[in-house]
Amino acid sequence: MKNILFLLLLLLCSCDFSSNKKQKSKESVSNNEIYENESSKNDSITEAAKHIQSFSNEDLPLEIHQISEKEFHTAQSKAPKSDSIPKITNFAQAEKHLKDIVTFRKDRDWTHFPQEIRFRNGTKLDTIYDLLNEIGFAAYFPTEDIVLFEGGHSSDVSFNLSNGKQTEEVGNPDYVIASPNNKVRLNGFYGGQECVFYFIQHYKDGQWQKTINLDHIFEKITTKMLCNLSAFWADDTTLYLAHPNYDEQGTMEFIHYKIILKPTVSDVTWSDFPTVSFPKKEQTNADNYDLLPALSSRQARLLLSGLFPDAENFKRVYSVPFSDDFTSVAVAFQQGEHEFSTILFNLDKNNQIIDYLLIAYDEIAESAVFTESVLNKDSIVVRKEFYENVITFTYEISPKGEFVLKKVK
């Protein structure tokens, strides 16, 4: 889970709620644009050379193949169409659906701004959480129970009203493209800087869970940014993309890819993690990082390869005895030379990730950002400091192993 403060600071930069909200549509590439553009071009690549180039890394949860336009369209013609998710954009109608869940401000100039959000799991956010002061209503998706707001630079800000999850795990349902059996789907959100950030979700235990940061992995192994695209699923493990690319003269062409999801790793043990007792103060930082033992490659692949593909120099920290029904392990990693993160993962009996939480962070470039935590038997208090501004987040651990945000101070 990425640092909430970075999102908060980004959203504070602007509060542009003009009627040009869908600038992202202008920047994004529509299916029609792709197909009309490509139909006017001759396919110069022979059918025999289906995989023009392949990209793979054994530690990452997918492989990428660059394919011909012909192979892309052949597969596309056989694929079932993914239905769009219904939404309510009329504010008056949405407000009725959201009664007792989202309270909107009553003053004239702030009518579409949320005053308070009461999630169905008991979590509550109000305007003490500054993000609510910078967003306006955009849509409600009743079948997903997701409310979408518009933030600074027309960015997407979303909340799952059932479990309290936020944008980077919830996405914008307008970008959802589901597999034929609706077991896996592509999702994304507009970040306010011309690009959509894409990720993959799997359906687990009755809800959609983020499992793969697709844009990060795509750039890591192809060196190309995945910004805007057209896509479809052939089945539950095969995703096709048409991705716009600009040459040095600024001419746009489309590059086609086939992405294959690998089977998940599950035969991993955690017996080498020391078990801590409560309360446990978590302060992993740059000064003590090198003293930690290394994480095994299989442990790192299971925990980090999908969600944190840029992680390196992995360390094992400890296990936490929250429950006999799930396993809790803390691991640390670096992102570049100056950033050190510690993530607490809860895993089910099959070693599948239930939930994860950032419990420590340190950076030594400016030494202005720091996160530390106190782990208790039934709660976790996370203290985040950003340039002397301090916010404290209190989480409870549900019987299923989910981290439920209860208080922001």
C-alpha positions in Angstrom: 0.0 0.0 0.0 1.5 3.2 -1.0 2.0 6.2 1.3 -1.4 7.9 1.6 0.4 11.2 2.2 1.9 11.3 -1.3 -1.6 11.0 -2.7 -2.8 13.6 -0.3 -0.1 16.1 -1.2 -0.6 15.5 -4.9 -4.3 16.2 -4.6 -3.7 19.4 -2.6 -1.8 20.8 -5.6 -4.9 21.6 -7.5 -8.6 21.6 -7.2 -9.7 22.1 -10.8 -13.3 21.0 -11.2 -14.0 22.4 -14.6 -16.3 20.8 -17.1 -13.3 19.5 -18.9 -13.0 16.6 -16.4 -12.7 14.0 -19.1 -9.5 15.5 -20.4 -8.3 12.0 -19.8 -10.6 10.8 -22.5 -8.9 13.2 -24.8 -5.5 11.9 -23.8 -6.7 8.2 -23.7 -7.0 6.1 -26.8 -10.4 4.9 -27.7 -11.0 1.5 -29.3 -12.5 3.1 -32.4 -9.4 5.3 -32.8 -7.2 2.3 -32.7 -9.2 0.1 -35.0 -9.8 2.9 -37.6 -6.2 3.9 -37.6 -4.9 0.4 -37.9 -7.4 -0.7 -40.6 -5.9 1.9 -42.9 -2.5 0.4 -42.6 -1.0 -2.7 -44.2 0.2 -5.4 -41.9 3.9 -5.7 -42.9 4.6 -8.4 -40.4 4.1 -12.0 -41.5 1.9 -14.4 -39.6 4.8 -16.7 -38.9 6.5 -14.0 -36.8 3.8 -13.8 -34.1 6.1 -13.0 -31.3 8.1 -10.1 -32.5 9.8 -9.8 -29.2 9.3 -11.5 -25.8 9.9 -10.1 -22.3 10.1 -12.3 -19.3 11.5 -12.3 -15.8 11.2 -15.5 -13.7 10.7 -13.4 -10.6 7.7 -11.5 -12.0 4.1 -12.9 -12.2 3.6 -12.4 -15.9 5.3 -12.6 -19.3 4.9 -10.1 -22.2 5.0 -10.9 -25.9 5.0 -8.2 -28.6 2.8 -9.6 -31.4 1.7 -8.5 -34.9 -1.4 -6.4 -35.6 -2.9 -9.4 -37.4 -2.6 -11.7 -34.4 -4.1 -9.0 -32.1 -7.2 -8.6 -34.4 -7.6 -12.3 -34.9 -7.7 -12.9 -31.1 -9.9 -9.8 -30.7 -12.5 -11.1 -33.2 -12.9 -14.3 -31.1 -13.0 -12.6 -27.6 -16.3 -11.9 -25.9 -16.9 -8.2 -25.2 -16.5 -6.9 -21.6 -19.6 -5.1 -20.4 -19.3 -1.7 -18.9 -20.2 -1.2 -15.2 -23.4 0.8 -14.6 -23.0 4.1 -12.9 -25.1 7.0 -11.6 -23.7 10.5 -12.4 -26.8 12.5 -11.5 -25.9 14.0 -8.1 -29.5 14.0 -6.7 -30.0 10.4 -7.6 -26.7 9.3 -6.2 -27.2 11.2 -3.0 -30.4 9.2 -2.4 -28.5 5.9 -2.9 -25.7 7.1 -0.6 -28.0 8.3 2.2 -26.4 7.6 5.7 -23.2 6.5 3.9 -21.8 9.7 2.3 -22.9 13.0 3.8 -22.3 16.0 1.5 -21.8 19.6 2.5 -24.8 21.8 2.6 -23.2 25.2 1.9 -23.9 26.4 -1.7 -20.4 26.4 -3.1 -19.4 23.0 -1.7 -22.6 20.9 -2.3 -20.8 18.1 -4.2 -18.0 17.8 -1.7 -18.2 15.1 1.0 -18.4 16.0 4.6 -18.2 12.5 5.9 -18.0 8.9 4.6 -19.3 6.1 6.8 -18.1 2.8 5.3 -20.2 -0.3 5.8 -17.4 -2.0 7.7 -17.6 0.6 10.4 -14.7 2.8 9.2 -15.4 6.6 9.1 -13.6 9.5 7.4 -14.4 13.1 7.8 -12.9 16.4 6.8 -10.1 16.0 9.4 -8.8 13.8 6.6 -7.8 16.6 4.3 -8.4 14.6 1.1 -12.2 15.1 1.6 -11.7 18.8 1.3 -10.2 18.6 -2.2 -12.6 16.3 -4.1 -16.1 16.6 -5.7 -18.6 14.0 -6.6 -18.3 12.3 -10.1 -20.2 9.0 -10.0 -21.6 6.2 -8.0 -21.3 2.6 -9.2 -24.0 0.7 -7.3 -23.1 -2.9 -8.3 -19.5 -2.3 -7.1 -20.5 -0.1 -4.2 -17.8 2.4 -5.3 -18.1 6.2 -5.2 -15.9 8.2 -7.5 -14.8 11.7 -6.9 -12.7 14.2 -9.0 -9.6 15.6 -7.4 -6.9 18.0 -8.5 -5.9 18.1 -12.1 -9.1 16.1 -12.8 -7.6 13.0 -11.1 -9.7 10.1 -10.0 -10.3 9.5 -6.3 -12.4 6.5 -5.4 -13.6 4.7 -2.3 -15.0 1.2 -1.9 -17.9 1.8 0.5 -18.0 -1.8 1.6 -14.4 -2.2 2.8 -12.9 1.3 3.0 -10.2 0.7 0.3 -9.1 3.7 -1.7 -8.0 4.7 -5.2 -4.9 2.7 -5.8 -6.7 -0.5 -4.9 -10.2 0.4 -6.1 -9.5 2.2 -9.3 -12.1 3.8 -11.6 -14.7 1.2 -12.7 -15.0 3.1 -16.1 -11.6 1.5 -16.9 -12.5 -2.0 -15.9 -12.1 -4.8 -18.6 -13.1 -8.2 -17.2 -12.1 -11.6 -18.3 -14.7 -13.9 -19.9 -15.4 -15.7 -16.6 -15.1 -12.5 -14.6 -12.4 -14.0 -12.4 -9.7 -11.4 -13.3 -9.9 -7.9 -14.6 -7.9 -4.9 -15.8 -8.5 -1.7 -13.8 -7.0 1.7 -13.6 -7.3 5.3 -12.4 -6.4 8.6 -14.0 -3.6 10.2 -12.0 -4.0 13.8 -13.2 -0.8 13.9 -15.3 -2.1 12.6 -18.7 -1.7 8.9 -17.8 -3.9 6.2 -16.5 -2.3 3.9 -14.0 -3.2 0.3 -14.7 -3.4 -2.8 -12.4 -4.9 -6.3 -12.4 -7.4 -7.5 -9.9 -8.5 -11.1 -9.0 -11.8 -12.0 -7.5 -11.2 -13.5 -4.1 -13.5 -14.2 -1.2 -16.4 -12.2 -2.7 -14.4 -9.1 -3.5 -11.9 -7.7 -6.1 -8.4 -7.6 -4.8 -5.4 -5.8 -6.5 -2.7 -8.4 -7.3 -0.5 -6.9 -10.0 0.8 -3.4 -10.7 0.7 -3.8 -14.4 2.1 -0.4 -15.5 5.2 -0.9 -13.2 5.9 -4.4 -14.4 5.4 -3.4 -18.1 7.9 -0.5 -17.8 10.3 -2.6 -15.8 10.7 -5.4 -18.5 9.9 -3.5 -21.7 11.3 -0.1 -20.8 8.1 1.5 -22.2 5.6 3.5 -20.2 2.1 2.0 -20.2 0.0 5.2 -20.2 -3.1 4.7 -22.3 -4.3 1.6 -24.1 -7.1 -0.6 -25.6 -7.4 -4.1 -24.2 -9.4 -7.4 -24.0 -9.1 -10.8 -22.4 -9.0 -14.0 -24.4 -9.4 -16.0 -21.2 -8.6 -15.7 -17.5 -4.9 -15.7 -18.0 -4.3 -14.0 -21.4 -4.6 -10.2 -21.9 -4.1 -8.4 -25.2 -3.1 -4.8 -25.4 -2.9 -2.2 -28.2 -0.5 0.5 -27.0 0.1 3.8 -28.7 3.8 4.7 -29.4 5.3 7.8 -30.8 8.5 7.9 -32.8 11.0 10.8 -32.8 9.0 12.7 -35.4 5.9 12.5 -33.2 4.1 10.0 -35.5 1.8 7.6 -33.6 1.7 3.9 -34.3 0.2 1.0 -32.3 2.3 -1.7 -30.7 0.5 -4.9 -29.8 1.1 -7.2 -26.9 0.0 -10.5 -25.4 0.3 -10.8 -21.6 0.2 -14.2 -20.0 -0.3 -14.5 -16.2 1.8 -17.1 -14.6 0.5 -19.5 -11.9 0.9 -18.1 -8.4 3.5 -19.3 -6.1 2.2 -21.0 -2.9 4.7 -23.5 -1.6 6.5 -21.1 0.6 7.2 -21.3 4.3 7.8 -18.6 6.9 9.5 -20.6 9.7 12.6 -18.5 9.4 10.8 -15.4 10.5 11.3 -14.6 14.2 8.0 -14.1 16.1 7.5 -10.8 18.0 5.4 -10.1 21.1 3.0 -7.2 21.7 3.2 -4.3 21.8 5.9 -4.1 19.0 7.3 -0.8 17.9 8.2 -0.9 14.2 11.1 1.5 13.3 13.0 -0.2 10.4 15.0 2.6 8.8 18.1 3.4 6.8 20.3 3.1 9.9 19.3 -0.4 10.9 18.3 -1.8 7.5 21.5 -3.7 6.6 21.3 -5.6 9.9 18.2 -7.5 8.7 18.6 -11.0 7.2 17.8 -11.5 3.5 14.4 -12.6 2.3 14.5 -15.8 0.1 13.8 -15.4 -3.6 10.5 -17.5 -3.4 9.3 -15.5 -0.4 10.0 -12.3 -2.3 8.3 -13.5 -5.5 5.1 -14.5 -3.6 4.9 -11.2 -1.6 6.5 -8.5 -3.7 6.7 -9.4 -7.4 3.1 -8.4 -8.3 2.5 -5.4 -6.1 6.0 -4.1 -5.7 7.9 -5.1 -8.8 10.5 -2.3 -8.3 11.5 -3.6 -4.9 15.1 -4.8 -4.3 17.4 -5.8 -1.5 14.6 -7.7 0.2 14.8 -8.3 4.0 12.7 -10.5 6.4 11.7 -8.6 9.5 9.4 -10.8 11.7 6.1 -12.6 12.0 3.3 -11.3 14.1 0.9 -13.6 16.1 -2.4 -11.8 15.3 -4.4 -15.0 14.7 -4.1 -18.8 14.1 -6.4 -18.4 11.1 -3.9 -16.5 9.0 -0.2 -15.8 8.8 1.3 -12.3 9.3 4.8 -11.4 8.2 6.6 -8.1 7.9 9.2 -7.7 5.1 11.4 -4.7 4.1 12.8 -3.6 0.8 14.4 -0.7 -1.0 13.2 1.2 -4.0 16.3 2.9 -5.3 19.1 4.0 -3.1 17.2 6.3 -0.8 13.8 4.7 0.0 13.2 2.0 2.6 9.8 0.4 3.1 8.4 -2.1 5.5 5.1 -3.9 4.6 3.0 -6.1 6.8 1.3 -8.9 4.9 -1.6 -11.1 6.0 -1.7 -14.5 4.2 -4.4 -17.2 4.2 -3.8 -20.9 4.6 -3.0 -21.2 0.9 -0.4 -18.4 1.1 -2.6 -16.0 -0.8 -2.3 -12.4 0.2 -5.4 -11.2 2.2 -4.2 -7.7 2.8 -1.1 -5.6 3.3 -0.2 -2.4 5.1 2.8 0.0 5.1 4.1 0.1 8.7 7.5 1.8 8.3 9.1 4.1 5.7 12.3 6.0 5.6 14.0 8.1 2.9 17.5 9.6 3.1 17.4 12.0 0.1 15.9 14.8 2.2 15.1 13.0 5.5 11.7 14.7 5.5 9.4 11.7 5.2 9.1 9.0 7.9 6.7 6.4 9.0 6.7 4.2 12.1 4.1 2.0 13.8 3.1 0.3 17.0 1.6 -3.2 16.6 -0.9 -4.3 19.2 -2.8 -7.6 19.4 -6.0 -6.0 18.0 -4.8 -2.8 16.4 -2.0 -1.1 14.6 -1.2 2.6 15.0 0.7 4.1 12.0 2.4 7.5 12.5 3.3 9.3 9.2 5.5 12.4 9.2 5.9 14.6 6.2 7.9 17.8 6.6 6.9 18.1 10.2 3.2 17.4 9.4 2.1 14.4 11.4 -1.0 12.2 10.7 -1.8 9.1 12.8 -3.9 6.2 11.3 -5.4 3.5 13.6 -6.2 0.2 12.0 -8.0 -2.9 13.4 -7.4 -6.4 12.1 -10.6 -8.1 11.1 -11.2 -11.9 11.8 -10.6 -12.4 8.0 -7.2 -10.7 8.3 -8.1 -7.4 6.7 -6.6 -4.1 7.9 -9.6 -1.8 8.7 -9.0 1.9 9.1 -10.8 3.1 12.2 -9.4 6.5 13.0 -7.4 9.4 11.3 -5.9 12.0 13.6 
